[in-house]
Amino acid sequence: MLSRTTTSVVTFIHPFVVAGYTDELSAGEYEMLADDEVTHSDSFAAYRRTATFPLINWHAGKSELRVVDRRDLELALAQDQANANTNVIKNSVAALSPPEDQK
């Protein structure tokens, strides 16, 4: 089966935790890799998300790809946005950027 990987960037204004992990990650930009599987019908091709991986850059040049559920990532971004609004920061930049192939 055919697949594709797209890259995007998410920005968190506050430290955050993603479901499935206990450690708190610092605020900042995170590169996201998303694997999609191509499904075909008689009239069109569609993509189904099979995995989402944030790239975590640790100290001393170490990095880690983690598997997260897309919905958990969206929830973490929504919570970051809500925290920004309660702290009187308007127009938060916490958002999923469009995949590279859609720019």
N, C-alpha and C positions, 0 to 999 in steps of 0.2 A: 504494500500500500504506500502511496506517495505521502510525503509529509513536508512541512516547512518549519523553519525556526525564524521568528521575528524578534527584534530587539527594540525595547523602549526604555524610557527613564521615568521613575517615579520620584517625587520629592516629598519628604516628610519634614514638617516644621518642628515637630516635637519628637523626643525619643518614643519608641513604640515596640510592641511585642506582636508577633504574628502567631496565630493559633498553631499548636504543635511544637512550639519552642518556648523555653522558659527565659532565655536571656533577652534583655532589653537592648535594642539596637539604637544607635544614636541618630539624631535628626540629620537630614542631608539627602543627597541624590543617590539613588540605587538603580543600577542597570538591571533590567529584567529581560530574561530570555523566555520565550513562549513557544512551545511545540504545538503545532496544529496538524491534524490528520485530514487528508483530502477525502471527501466522500462524493461520489458521482451519482447523479440521477440521469434520467433521459434528457433533461433540458438544461442542466447546469451543474457546476461543481461547487461544493461548499466546504468550509473548513470547520473542524470541531477541535476545540482546545483539549489537548491531552495532558499537558504539564506546564507549570509556571515555575521559573527558577529565578529568585533574586540573587544577584552577585554581591556577597558580603565581603568588603575589603577590611581585613584586620590589620593590626599593627605589624611592623617589620615585613611588609610586602606579602603577607599571607592573605589568601582569599578563599572563599568557599561558595559553592553553589548549593542552595537549599531548595528542596521541593516544597512548594506551598500550594494550597488550593486557591484558585483565582478568587473565589468568594471571600476567603479569609483575608487576602490582600486588599480587596475592595472594602471590606469592613474596617481594616486597620487604617486605610486612607480616609474613610468616612469619619472615624473617630478622631483622626488628626485634624480634619476640617472642623469638626464640632468643637474640639479643644481650642482651635484658633479663634473660632467665633465667640466662645465664652471668655476668652482673654482679650476681647475687644480688638482683635486683629481681623480686619476685614479683607476680603478677596484673597484668601489663602491660595498658595501655589500648589497645594497638595492635590495632585491629579495624575492620572495616567496619560503619558504623552502618546501620540499616535505611533504605531509601529513604523520602523524605518521604511518599509516598502510602501507605506501609504502617505508619505510626506511629499 
